[in-house]
């Protein structure tokens, strides 16, 4: 596992992939790490830590986490 204390695009990619895998996201292809900006690193890390800490998620939890990821993604100034 990479050192997540240092913001980097590689760490964003790792965390997004882990979140997608853990949530078994059907729309995972839409959540590419390149769609996220390092400005949102701490928010992404917070979501990653929530996802990493649990084994199972309710449907409403998955929807809330996906919604948060979507907000971070849409706020990316491309």
CNS distance restraints for C-alpha pairs under 8 A (distance, minus, plus):
assign (resid   2 and name CA) (resid  11 and name CA) 6.86 0.50 0.50
assign (resid   3 and name CA) (resid  11 and name CA) 7.79 0.50 0.50
assign (resid   4 and name CA) (resid  11 and name CA) 6.14 0.50 0.50
assign (resid   4 and name CA) (resid  45 and name CA) 7.79 0.50 0.50
assign (resid   6 and name CA) (resid  11 and name CA) 7.90 0.50 0.50
assign (resid   7 and name CA) (resid  11 and name CA) 6.62 0.50 0.50
assign (resid   7 and name CA) (resid  12 and name CA) 7.61 0.50 0.50
assign (resid   7 and name CA) (resid  38 and name CA) 6.71 0.50 0.50
assign (resid   7 and name CA) (resid  41 and name CA) 6.23 0.50 0.50
assign (resid   8 and name CA) (resid  12 and name CA) 6.38 0.50 0.50
assign (resid   8 and name CA) (resid  38 and name CA) 6.80 0.50 0.50
assign (resid   9 and name CA) (resid  13 and name CA) 6.17 0.50 0.50
assign (resid   9 and name CA) (resid  33 and name CA) 7.65 0.50 0.50
assign (resid   9 and name CA) (resid  34 and name CA) 7.77 0.50 0.50
assign (resid   9 and name CA) (resid  38 and name CA) 6.74 0.50 0.50
assign (resid  10 and name CA) (resid  14 and name CA) 6.24 0.50 0.50
assign (resid  11 and name CA) (resid  15 and name CA) 6.12 0.50 0.50
assign (resid  12 and name CA) (resid  16 and name CA) 6.05 0.50 0.50
assign (resid  12 and name CA) (resid  33 and name CA) 6.07 0.50 0.50
assign (resid  12 and name CA) (resid  36 and name CA) 7.55 0.50 0.50
assign (resid  12 and name CA) (resid  38 and name CA) 7.57 0.50 0.50
assign (resid  12 and name CA) (resid  41 and name CA) 6.93 0.50 0.50
assign (resid  12 and name CA) (resid  44 and name CA) 7.31 0.50 0.50
assign (resid  13 and name CA) (resid  17 and name CA) 6.10 0.50 0.50
assign (resid  13 and name CA) (resid  32 and name CA) 7.60 0.50 0.50
assign (resid  13 and name CA) (resid  33 and name CA) 4.60 0.50 0.50
assign (resid  13 and name CA) (resid  34 and name CA) 7.44 0.50 0.50
assign (resid  14 and name CA) (resid  18 and name CA) 6.20 0.50 0.50
assign (resid  15 and name CA) (resid  19 and name CA) 6.09 0.50 0.50
assign (resid  15 and name CA) (resid  44 and name CA) 7.42 0.50 0.50
assign (resid  15 and name CA) (resid  45 and name CA) 7.11 0.50 0.50
assign (resid  15 and name CA) (resid  48 and name CA) 5.88 0.50 0.50
assign (resid  16 and name CA) (resid  20 and name CA) 6.13 0.50 0.50
assign (resid  16 and name CA) (resid  31 and name CA) 7.38 0.50 0.50
assign (resid  16 and name CA) (resid  32 and name CA) 7.43 0.50 0.50
assign (resid  16 and name CA) (resid  33 and name CA) 6.02 0.50 0.50
assign (resid  16 and name CA) (resid  44 and name CA) 7.79 0.50 0.50
assign (resid  16 and name CA) (resid  48 and name CA) 7.50 0.50 0.50
assign (resid  17 and name CA) (resid  21 and name CA) 6.12 0.50 0.50
assign (resid  17 and name CA) (resid  33 and name CA) 7.72 0.50 0.50
assign (resid  18 and name CA) (resid  22 and name CA) 6.00 0.50 0.50
assign (resid  18 and name CA) (resid  48 and name CA) 7.54 0.50 0.50
assign (resid  18 and name CA) (resid  52 and name CA) 7.99 0.50 0.50
assign (resid  19 and name CA) (resid  23 and name CA) 6.02 0.50 0.50
assign (resid  19 and name CA) (resid  48 and name CA) 6.09 0.50 0.50
assign (resid  19 and name CA) (resid  51 and name CA) 6.29 0.50 0.50
assign (resid  19 and name CA) (resid  52 and name CA) 7.66 0.50 0.50
assign (resid  20 and name CA) (resid  24 and name CA) 5.76 0.50 0.50
assign (resid  20 and name CA) (resid  25 and name CA) 5.27 0.50 0.50
assign (resid  20 and name CA) (resid  28 and name CA) 5.76 0.50 0.50
assign (resid  20 and name CA) (resid  31 and name CA) 7.91 0.50 0.50
assign (resid  21 and name CA) (resid  25 and name CA) 6.79 0.50 0.50
assign (resid  22 and name CA) (resid  51 and name CA) 7.04 0.50 0.50
assign (resid  22 and name CA) (resid  52 and name CA) 7.71 0.50 0.50
assign (resid  23 and name CA) (resid  51 and name CA) 7.79 0.50 0.50
assign (resid  23 and name CA) (resid  57 and name CA) 7.55 0.50 0.50
assign (resid  23 and name CA) (resid  62 and name CA) 6.57 0.50 0.50
assign (resid  24 and name CA) (resid  28 and name CA) 7.90 0.50 0.50
assign (resid  27 and name CA) (resid  31 and name CA) 7.23 0.50 0.50
assign (resid  28 and name CA) (resid  32 and name CA) 7.57 0.50 0.50
assign (resid  31 and name CA) (resid  35 and name CA) 6.99 0.50 0.50
assign (resid  31 and name CA) (resid  73 and name CA) 7.94 0.50 0.50
assign (resid  32 and name CA) (resid  36 and name CA) 7.63 0.50 0.50
assign (resid  35 and name CA) (resid  73 and name CA) 5.88 0.50 0.50
assign (resid  35 and name CA) (resid  76 and name CA) 6.93 0.50 0.50
assign (resid  36 and name CA) (resid  40 and name CA) 7.18 0.50 0.50
assign (resid  36 and name CA) (resid  72 and name CA) 6.94 0.50 0.50
assign (resid  36 and name CA) (resid  73 and name CA) 5.35 0.50 0.50
assign (resid  36 and name CA) (resid  76 and name CA) 5.94 0.50 0.50
assign (resid  37 and name CA) (resid  41 and name CA) 7.17 0.50 0.50
assign (resid  37 and name CA) (resid  73 and name CA) 7.89 0.50 0.50
assign (resid  37 and name CA) (resid  76 and name CA) 5.71 0.50 0.50
assign (resid  37 and name CA) (resid  77 and name CA) 7.79 0.50 0.50
assign (resid  40 and name CA) (resid  44 and name CA) 6.16 0.50 0.50
assign (resid  40 and name CA) (resid  72 and name CA) 6.70 0.50 0.50
assign (resid  41 and name CA) (resid  45 and name CA) 6.04 0.50 0.50
assign (resid  42 and name CA) (resid  46 and name CA) 6.09 0.50 0.50
assign (resid  43 and name CA) (resid  47 and name CA) 6.37 0.50 0.50
assign (resid  43 and name CA) (resid  72 and name CA) 7.90 0.50 0.50
assign (resid  44 and name CA) (resid  48 and name CA) 6.07 0.50 0.50
assign (resid  44 and name CA) (resid  69 and name CA) 7.59 0.50 0.50
assign (resid  44 and name CA) (resid  72 and name CA) 7.84 0.50 0.50
assign (resid  45 and name CA) (resid  49 and name CA) 6.11 0.50 0.50
assign (resid  46 and name CA) (resid  50 and name CA) 6.37 0.50 0.50
assign (resid  47 and name CA) (resid  51 and name CA) 6.22 0.50 0.50
assign (resid  47 and name CA) (resid  65 and name CA) 7.22 0.50 0.50
assign (resid  48 and name CA) (resid  52 and name CA) 5.92 0.50 0.50
assign (resid  49 and name CA) (resid  53 and name CA) 6.03 0.50 0.50
assign (resid  50 and name CA) (resid  54 and name CA) 6.88 0.50 0.50
assign (resid  57 and name CA) (resid  61 and name CA) 5.81 0.50 0.50
assign (resid  57 and name CA) (resid  62 and name CA) 6.20 0.50 0.50
assign (resid  58 and name CA) (resid  62 and name CA) 6.30 0.50 0.50
assign (resid  59 and name CA) (resid  63 and name CA) 6.16 0.50 0.50
assign (resid  60 and name CA) (resid  64 and name CA) 6.10 0.50 0.50
assign (resid  61 and name CA) (resid  65 and name CA) 6.15 0.50 0.50
assign (resid  62 and name CA) (resid  66 and name CA) 6.02 0.50 0.50
assign (resid  63 and name CA) (resid  67 and name CA) 5.96 0.50 0.50
assign (resid  64 and name CA) (resid  68 and name CA) 6.24 0.50 0.50
assign (resid  65 and name CA) (resid  69 and name CA) 6.26 0.50 0.50
assign (resid  66 and name CA) (resid  70 and name CA) 6.11 0.50 0.50
assign (resid  67 and name CA) (resid  71 and name CA) 6.30 0.50 0.50
assign (resid  68 and name CA) (resid  72 and name CA) 6.36 0.50 0.50
assign (resid  69 and name CA) (resid  73 and name CA) 6.07 0.50 0.50
assign (resid  70 and name CA) (resid  74 and name CA) 5.98 0.50 0.50
assign (resid  71 and name CA) (resid  75 and name CA) 6.14 0.50 0.50
assign (resid  72 and name CA) (resid  76 and name CA) 6.67 0.50 0.50
